[in-house]
Amino acid sequence: KEKAEITKEQQAFMKVIVDSYNRHQIPQDVTKKLLQEQYSAEENFILLTEMATSQVQVLVEFTKNIPGFLSLDHEDQIALLKGSAVEAMFLRSAQVLSTKMPNGHTEVLEERIRNSGISEEFMTPMFNFYKSIGKLHMVQEEQALLTAVTILTPDRPFVKDHPAVERLQEPMLEVLRKLCALHHPREPQYFARLLGRLTELRTLNHYHTEMLTSWRMNDQKFTPLLCEIWDVQ
Ligand SMILES: O=C(NC1CCCCC1)[C@H](C1CCCCC1)n1c(-c2ccc(-n3cccn3)nc2)nc2cc(F)c(F)cc21
């Protein structure tokens, strides 16, 4: 019985992460902007770089609130942020698209994204991921913890002290497992499906640089922060 119950300290631990996740939300203005009108590929690229830059700043603040993160080796902290930033952005994008919207808005949003300038070959894998996240109907706590679990992935490039990262990720996976059982009692495989999405997320990571360089426009400009995080320019 006690295996299933979320303990008091796990509740406190989760509250810290969920509050920080909710506090550090980039304004939903990206959907408002996209629903307003179809922009040119150039304008969409600028919108993406602006949104992505602010999301990285938000991600750093969120990550600093993950219990134990700041006591990791400093170079490992950077390696974890750098290694997870793109995945966190696609995960956030997926969560934005799966947010309940008035009738027809999601379709318009999808259309705008399809015509935004991203080359055709990446639409399928990207929207497949978005659809598979949408089908999970994640509650807020699950979204926050899944993002934290993604950031604290031990096997990112250049991470030196794997065990230290595993020690932080494990309690989060344990709370996430209990949350899934609590919120999705009739789906015993829900937790496994949730973690399966992280594998799909890594493949988007792989496409990312090509998606940028193949954006239907030339002389792409990036902010200094994105040059750091996206390995471009
Ligand atoms: O702004 C976006 N996402 C942000 C990023 C930070 C956190 C919040 C959302 C974009 C957006 C920029 C304008 C054009 C149209 C796309 N977006 C994307 C997206 C598309 C492609 C890429 N690429 C990354 C490398 C190459 N492509 N990244 C994100 N998916 C989205 C899904 C939404 F519901 C959605 F509303 C927007 C989305």
The ligand as a Tripos MOL2 file, in Angstrom:
@<TRIPOS>MOLECULE
LIG
   38    43     1     0     0
SMALL
NO_CHARGES

@<TRIPOS>ATOM
      1 O1          7.3320   29.4850  -30.9770 O.2       1 LIG1
      2 C1          7.3440   28.2770  -31.0590 C.2       1 LIG1
      3 N1          7.4840   27.4790  -29.9850 N.am      1 LIG1
      4 C2          7.6650   28.0040  -28.6610 C.3       1 LIG1
      5 C3          9.0760   27.6520  -28.2040 C.3       1 LIG1
      6 C4          9.2710   27.9920  -26.7440 C.3       1 LIG1
      7 C5          8.2110   27.3570  -25.8580 C.3       1 LIG1
      8 C6          6.8130   27.7560  -26.3000 C.3       1 LIG1
      9 C7          6.5690   27.4180  -27.7620 C.3       1 LIG1
     10 C8          7.1750   27.5870  -32.4020 C.3       1 LIG1
     11 C9          6.5410   28.4620  -33.4880 C.3       1 LIG1
     12 C10         7.4920   29.6010  -33.8750 C.3       1 LIG1
     13 C11         6.9140   30.4330  -34.9930 C.3       1 LIG1
     14 C12         6.5670   29.5960  -36.2090 C.3       1 LIG1
     15 C13         5.6230   28.4660  -35.8240 C.3       1 LIG1
     16 C14         6.1970   27.6150  -34.7020 C.3       1 LIG1
     17 N2          6.3930   26.3490  -32.1850 N.ar      1 LIG1
     18 C15         6.8450   25.1220  -32.4920 C.ar      1 LIG1
     19 C16         8.1680   24.8610  -33.0540 C.ar      1 LIG1
     20 C17         8.3250   24.5620  -34.3990 C.ar      1 LIG1
     21 C18         9.6170   24.3520  -34.8990 C.ar      1 LIG1
     22 C19        10.6870   24.4790  -34.0380 C.ar      1 LIG1
     23 N3         11.9840   24.3270  -34.4930 N.ar      1 LIG1
     24 C20        13.0820   24.2090  -33.7690 C.ar      1 LIG1
     25 C21        14.1380   24.1210  -34.6520 C.ar      1 LIG1
     26 C22        13.5880   24.2190  -35.9000 C.ar      1 LIG1
     27 N4         12.2720   24.3360  -35.8010 N.ar      1 LIG1
     28 N5         10.5010   24.7620  -32.7360 N.ar      1 LIG1
     29 C23         9.2700   24.9770  -32.2420 C.ar      1 LIG1
     30 N6          5.9350   24.1860  -32.2160 N.ar      1 LIG1
     31 C24         4.8600   24.8280  -31.7040 C.ar      1 LIG1
     32 C25         3.6280   24.3600  -31.2360 C.ar      1 LIG1
     33 C26         2.7180   25.2670  -30.7510 C.ar      1 LIG1
     34 F1          1.5300   24.8760  -30.2840 F         1 LIG1
     35 C27         3.0040   26.6600  -30.7340 C.ar      1 LIG1
     36 F2          2.1010   27.5030  -30.2590 F         1 LIG1
     37 C28         4.2260   27.1390  -31.2110 C.ar      1 LIG1
     38 C29         5.1390   26.2200  -31.6700 C.ar      1 LIG1
@<TRIPOS>BOND
     1     1     2 2
     2     2     3 1
     3     2    10 1
     4     3     4 1
     5     4     5 1
     6     4     9 1
     7     5     6 1
     8     6     7 1
     9     7     8 1
    10     8     9 1
    11    10    11 1
    12    10    17 1
    13    11    12 1
    14    11    16 1
    15    12    13 1
    16    13    14 1
    17    14    15 1
    18    15    16 1
    19    17    18 ar
    20    17    38 ar
    21    18    19 1
    22    18    30 ar
    23    19    20 ar
    24    19    29 ar
    25    20    21 ar
    26    21    22 ar
    27    22    23 1
    28    22    28 ar
    29    23    24 ar
    30    23    27 ar
    31    24    25 ar
    32    25    26 ar
    33    26    27 ar
    34    28    29 ar
    35    30    31 ar
    36    31    32 ar
    37    31    38 ar
    38    32    33 ar
    39    33    34 1
    40    33    35 ar
    41    35    36 1
    42    35    37 ar
    43    37    38 ar
@<TRIPOS>SUBSTRUCTURE
     1 LIG1         1 GROUP 0 **** ****
